[in-house]
């Protein structure tokens, strides 16, 4: 199961640098997770200040 970034995202970018497989990218002012690459490590969830990274 992959993680997703919800609409609560404030585009701070904290999650992008924490991802060990580099599956988080900025697109149109919001961050998205590539579900094909995500390993469900939860690193993004641990650093998100608004709890926008959730299990799918």
VORO-602365 format. One line per field, with one value per residue (C-alpha): residue in one letter; x, y, z. Coordinates in Angstrom, 1 decimal. Example, Ala and Ser with C-alpha at 12.3 -4.5 7.8 and 13.67 -1.06 7.14 Angstrom:
<rs>
residu <- [A:S]
px <- [12.3:13.7]
py <- [-4.5:-1.1]
pz <- [7.8:7.1]
</rs>
This chain:
<rs>
residu <- [X:X:X:X:X:X:X:X:X:X:X:X:X:X:X:X:X:X:X:X:X:X:X:X:X:X:X:X:X:X:X:X:X:X:X:X:X:X:X:X:X:X:X:X:X:X:X:X:X:X:X:X:X:X:X:X]
px <- [0.0:1.3:0.8:-1.0:-0.9:-4.3:-5.7:-4.5:-1.0:0.4:3.2:6.0:8.2:9.3:8.2:10.0:13.5:12.7:11.6:14.3:13.0:12.4:8.8:7.4:7.4:5.9:3.3:1.1:1.9:1.1:3.1:2.2:3.4:4.2:2.3:4.3:7.5:6.3:7.6:5.2:8.0:6.0:9.0:6.7:4.1:6.7:7.7:4.4:3.4:-0.3:-0.6:-1.4:0.5:-1.8:-1.9:-4.0]
py <- [0.0:3.5:6.8:9.7:13.4:14.9:18.3:19.4:19.8:23.3:22.8:23.2:20.5:18.8:15.4:15.6:15.7:12.9:10.3:7.6:6.5:10.1:9.4:12.7:15.6:19.0:19.4:22.5:23.9:20.7:17.6:14.2:10.7:8.3:5.2:2.9:3.9:4.4:1.8:2.8:3.7:6.5:8.9:11.6:11.1:11.6:15.1:16.5:19.5:19.2:15.4:15.4:12.2:9.3:5.6:5.0]
pz <- [0.0:-0.8:0.9:-0.6:0.1:0.9:0.1:3.6:2.1:2.6:0.1:2.6:0.9:4.1:2.8:-0.5:1.1:3.6:1.0:0.6:-2.8:-4.1:-5.1:-3.9:-6.4:-6.6:-9.3:-9.8:-6.4:-4.5:-3.7:-5.0:-4.3:-7.1:-6.0:-8.2:-6.4:-2.8:-0.4:2.4:4.7:6.4:6.4:4.8:7.5:10.2:9.0:7.7:9.9:9.0:8.8:5.1:4.3:4.8:3.9:0.8]
</rs>
